[in-house]
Amino acid sequence: MSGRSYTEEYRVEAVKLAKEIGAKKAAVELGMPEGTLSGWICAAKRGEIDLGKGQQTPQSGMTLAAELKAARDKIKEIEKDNARLRKENEFLEEATRFFAQSRKK
């Protein structure tokens, strides 16, 4: 079955089935390699496959929380950089005005 393409919806349903009856049984029932299904289960735990509302595991929930914290930290860093650049820009504008006035004299 190598080269077979699966839709996102199929992956979600396969992972849900594996949670209910076990990965090995689900793989046999779906007629797919157990390794493929195991990979999807791991991806769901990391939060890479959205299982829908109420389907987060503690592992994927922690991953999403960690991603959110990293995103917030990055936003703070960007805002700090933006404020610094605005100040530098204001300084350069003032310097430009100063030198423009001194050339007129």
C-alpha positions in Angstrom: 0.0 0.0 0.0 2.9 2.3 -0.3 2.1 5.4 -2.3 -1.5 5.5 -1.1 -2.8 8.9 -0.3 -5.1 9.4 2.7 -7.3 12.4 3.4 -7.0 14.4 6.6 -10.5 13.2 7.6 -9.6 9.6 7.1 -6.5 10.0 9.3 -8.6 11.6 12.0 -11.2 8.8 11.9 -8.4 6.2 11.9 -6.7 7.7 14.9 -10.1 7.8 16.8 -10.8 4.2 15.9 -7.3 3.2 17.1 -8.0 5.0 20.5 -11.2 2.9 20.8 -10.0 -0.6 19.8 -6.2 -0.3 19.7 -3.8 0.5 17.0 -3.1 -3.1 15.8 -6.8 -4.0 15.5 -7.6 -0.7 13.8 -4.8 -1.2 11.3 -6.1 -4.7 10.4 -9.7 -3.5 10.2 -8.7 -0.6 7.9 -6.3 -2.7 5.9 -3.4 -0.4 6.4 0.2 -0.8 7.7 0.3 -0.5 11.5 3.3 1.7 11.2 1.4 4.3 9.2 -1.4 4.4 11.8 1.2 4.5 14.6 2.7 7.5 12.9 -0.6 9.3 12.8 -1.3 8.5 16.5 2.1 10.1 17.4 1.3 13.1 15.2 -2.1 13.5 17.0 -0.3 13.4 20.3 2.0 16.1 19.2 -1.0 18.2 18.1 -0.2 17.9 14.4 -3.5 16.2 13.6 -6.5 17.9 14.9 -8.9 15.3 16.3 -11.6 17.9 17.0 -13.2 19.3 20.1 -12.6 17.3 23.2 -10.1 15.0 21.6 -6.8 16.5 22.9 -4.6 14.2 24.9 -2.5 15.5 27.7 0.6 15.2 25.5 -0.9 17.2 22.6 -2.4 19.7 25.1 1.0 20.3 26.5 2.4 20.7 23.1 -0.2 23.2 22.1 0.4 25.1 25.4 4.2 25.1 24.7 3.6 26.4 21.1 1.3 29.1 22.5 3.9 30.2 25.0 6.6 30.2 22.3 4.4 32.3 20.1 3.6 34.8 22.9 7.3 35.1 23.7 8.1 35.7 20.0 5.4 38.4 19.8 6.9 40.1 22.9 10.4 40.0 21.3 9.0 41.4 18.0 7.2 44.2 19.8 10.3 45.1 21.7 12.3 45.1 18.5 9.6 47.2 16.8 9.7 49.8 19.7 13.5 50.0 19.4 13.4 50.5 15.6 10.7 53.2 16.0 13.0 55.1 18.4 16.0 54.7 16.0 13.8 55.9 13.1 12.7 59.0 15.1 16.4 59.7 16.0 17.4 59.4 12.3 14.6 61.7 11.2 15.7 64.3 13.8 19.3 64.0 12.7 18.2 64.4 9.0 16.3 67.6 9.9 19.2 68.9 11.9 21.7 68.4 9.1 19.2 69.7 6.5 18.9 72.9 8.5 22.6 73.3 8.9 23.1 73.1 5.1 20.7 75.9 4.6 22.8 78.3 6.7 
